[in-house]
Amino acid sequence: MHTVSLKCFGVGDGAACPDRNHSSFLYQFSKAALLFDCGEPISGSFKASGLDYDLIDRIFISHLHADHIGGFFMLMQGFWLARRRKDLIVHMPEEGIQPVRQMLNASCIFEELVGFRLIYEPLKSEQTEEVNGVRVTPFMTTHLDALRKAFQAQHPQAFAAFCFLLETGPLRIGHSADLGKPNDLDPLLQRPLDLLVCELSHFTPEDLFAYLQGKPIRRIVFIHLNRAYWEQLPAVRKLAGKMLTEIPFTFARDLETVTL
């Protein structure tokens, strides 16, 4: 039996959110705990959860927008002060590794001080990482393509962003992170998904729901709704009910736990 729970620490979008935390999601499998993104205030939310600071095996940062990485530094300070001892591997776009190290050093959160070993690994599209029986495969998305086109000459960097496929035994979970268009999900849907955790911020509900119609998905959890859709949630939920008649779905809220 393969079981998993998903703790939605933050389901907000990229704007300042008075009523939602920023993106952070903890998947707990029988032998692995994986944190996807570190939007603020993950340090406070994690502390309030009562979970052990040695619980998390890996952190995956989908891209370097502040609403996905802004809480990372305080989380590392929290791990240090709570005396975490287990090594921690952090996977992120390669262009972020050196700046993150520099920021931690500038904040006096030195690797020699924290009491556990921080190991950084660059995300590579379609290169699977295995963590205690869970396979995590990142796939490049088009989320930052427009920024790349507009700013790469002035700011030469990769503008990398990823979605993820999580697999353990026969269980398959898709985690969208941020997308540029719905069909960025195509690589995750080559085989049926037991769960899709999907953002709804960067395209219209109509476009996303039309894409998802008839897809082999047993359950969808919508996250990261932009402010306009969040404020019209009853209407968006009603539209989803009309267009996704064969797929059970929910719209997650902060601190909600989803179990499979």
Buried (B, 14 or more C-beta within 10 A) or exposed (E): EBEBEBBBBBBBBBEEBEEBBBBBBBBBBEEBBBBBBBBBBBBBBBBEBEBEBBBBBBBBBBBBBEBBBBBBBBBBBBBBEBEBEEEBBBBBBBBBBEEBEEBBEEEEBEBEEBEBEBEBBBBBEEEEBEBEEBBBBBBBBBBBBEBBEEEEEEEEBBBBBBBBBBBBEEBBBBBBBBBBBBEBBEBBBEEEBBBBBBBBBBBEBEBBBEBBEEBEBEBBBBBBBBBEBBEBEEEBBEBBEEBBEEBEBBBBEBBBEBEB
